[in-house]
């Protein structure tokens, strides 16, 4: 685990209703013949017991976002397989198997020398993961000295209005 992954993990663990597994390994079972088997490492899998959802978190402090876009693009194109492998490998309960799975990218903040940062971020924001877009948070927002909220703000108020209905029955867990 790199330094920034541990900072993000510490940030997510501030909510005691969240359980994490870092550097989670997924491998595609039964790939189509004559194709290479796909393998994915997820920096952090966060299971949000409070709101009944699962987050696949990726952490990148790279100057450019192209490699993150490529990795998330692979997830997007194989989203059904990624979710199926996660459900099998994480030994989720029957109820958890029905929970929505989202992508949350933690990225380095924009700096002056990164002129194409906004365009790369926009490309990530337009990827679809089972009908949902990735949530993006800049790493400086989760730094220990900047994070003074309790619990962390990832409840329904932070989700697109179209997704809110999914969680109405999950409040008060």
Buried (B, 14 or more C-beta within 10 A) or exposed (E): EEEBBEBBBBBBBBBEEBEBBBEBEBEBEEEEEEEEEBEBEBBBBBBBBBBBBBBBBBBBBEEEBEEBBEBBEEBBEBBEBBBBBBBEBBEBEEEBBEBBBBBBBBBBEEEEEBEEBEEBBEBBEEBEBEEBBBBBBBBEEBBEEEBEEEEBEBBBEEBEEEBEEBBEEBEEE
